[in-house]
């Protein structure tokens, strides 16, 4: 009888366990992808987006990534970044008004889609992009991915990959020695923050 009355609770607990297992799988996959990326190309420290994109391009046999700053009016509704995959290069659009660290995160999110090969078999509407990139033949666009909601696994993976790349560049960045009393305070703060 107790088992029957707790049926709903058991299902809810099972749903939570399934969701956590899925999240763990996503985390393991993304951590593995970023570790392999770092071994293959090296994440610059301190982080410089242009340097990272140059390394990423060389790693992908010279396939360049072009950055395309866009106004809010040019970006599709509810989108803060997008990736156009062309046969010979990739174009990443981002809000031109975004602060540098936000811009870097948006671009790395799109790189996360590339790293995780999310574009395989995906196609998006390219009609609206003809005004933005007039020389772009819509037939040449292999896929379009826009960064907006995070409710599907691909968006979660791309967001996690961007965060892991940024975190890696910050946590292993070389520190300059600071002497005297200020240096002692910094060391204590770092120990407190476990850095």
PyMOL commands that set and color helices and strands:
alter all, ss='L'
color gray80, all
select helices_A, chain A and resi 2-5+7-41+49-59+100-115+127-129+138-140+153-171+180-192
alter helices_A, ss='H'
color red, helices_A
select strands_A, chain A and resi 64-70+81-86+89-95+141-147
alter strands_A, ss='S'
color yellow, strands_A
deselect
rebuild
show_as cartoon
